[in-house]
Amino acid sequence: MTVEIGDLYDPTKNELVFVKIGTPQKLGYVIDQSLNTLKIFQTGTTSQPTLNGVEVKPKKLCLWIVLQRSKTLNKISEIKSLIFLMKLNEWQKSCRNAGFESVLRVSYIQNNA
């Protein structure tokens, strides 16, 4: 089984980024991906992970979610998906407990619906 450890890595910031575009109800996958990668770093079960040929040694794990909506959020709790918010909370706790800084970035694309 192969685990995609992330989407982007910035070695200058020691930041591993996981990117997903969609509605909050469909964004749980990116949190699961990040948690699986976190487990790899915690257990050390593989050799030093690489992404695009660069050795990955993150201090920060970043979720970069791109939401399809017509209005921007003032606060993350405005997302109307309890499951997503619960997963996000679990992710932040897991990052902190493993010694990583958690970063959340939110961008938007126009929702044409």
C-alpha positions in Angstrom: 0.0 0.0 0.0 1.3 3.4 -1.0 0.4 6.5 1.0 0.6 9.9 -0.7 2.4 11.8 2.0 1.2 15.3 0.8 0.7 17.6 -2.1 3.3 20.3 -1.6 6.4 20.7 0.6 8.1 24.0 1.4 11.5 23.1 2.8 12.2 26.8 3.7 9.2 26.7 6.1 9.4 23.0 6.9 5.8 22.9 5.9 4.0 19.9 4.4 0.8 21.0 2.6 -2.3 18.9 1.9 -4.7 20.6 -0.7 -8.3 19.8 -1.4 -11.0 21.6 -3.4 -14.7 21.1 -2.7 -17.5 21.5 -0.3 -16.9 20.9 3.4 -18.9 17.6 3.2 -16.3 16.3 0.7 -13.1 17.6 2.4 -12.8 14.9 5.0 -10.4 13.0 2.7 -7.7 15.7 3.1 -7.8 15.4 6.9 -7.6 11.6 6.7 -4.6 11.9 4.3 -2.9 14.2 6.7 -3.6 12.0 9.7 -2.2 9.0 7.8 1.0 10.9 7.0 1.2 12.0 10.6 1.2 8.3 11.7 4.0 7.6 9.3 6.1 10.3 10.9 5.2 9.1 14.4 5.9 5.4 13.9 8.9 5.8 11.6 7.8 2.7 9.7 9.3 3.9 6.4 12.5 5.4 5.3 12.6 9.2 5.3 9.6 10.2 3.1 10.2 12.3 0.0 7.9 14.4 -2.2 9.0 15.2 -5.7 12.5 14.0 -4.8 12.8 16.3 -1.8 13.3 14.8 1.7 10.4 15.8 3.8 11.1 16.9 7.4 8.1 19.0 8.4 7.6 20.9 11.5 4.3 22.2 10.2 1.4 20.3 8.7 -0.9 22.5 6.6 -4.4 21.9 5.4 -5.2 24.1 2.4 -8.8 23.8 1.7 -10.4 25.5 -1.3 -14.1 25.9 -0.7 -16.8 26.2 -3.3 -19.1 28.9 -1.9 -20.5 32.3 -2.7 -19.5 34.0 0.7 -16.2 33.9 2.5 -16.0 32.7 6.1 -15.5 35.0 9.1 -14.6 32.0 11.2 -14.2 28.3 10.5 -17.2 27.4 12.7 -19.4 28.9 10.0 -18.9 25.7 8.0 -22.2 23.8 8.2 -20.7 20.3 8.5 -20.4 18.9 12.0 -18.4 15.9 10.8 -15.9 18.1 9.0 -15.5 20.4 12.1 -15.0 17.3 14.3 -12.4 15.9 12.0 -10.6 19.2 11.9 -10.6 19.4 15.7 -9.2 15.8 15.8 -6.5 16.8 13.3 -5.4 19.8 15.2 -5.1 17.8 18.5 -3.2 15.0 16.7 -0.7 17.5 15.2 -0.2 19.2 18.6 0.2 15.8 20.4 2.8 14.7 17.8 4.8 17.9 18.1 3.8 19.5 14.8 2.3 22.9 14.3 -1.0 22.8 12.5 -1.8 25.4 9.9 -5.2 25.9 8.2 -5.5 27.9 5.0 -8.8 28.6 3.3 -9.3 29.8 -0.2 -12.4 30.1 -2.3 -13.7 29.5 -5.8 -17.0 31.0 -6.9 -19.9 28.7 -6.4 -22.0 28.9 -9.5 -25.0 27.1 -8.0 
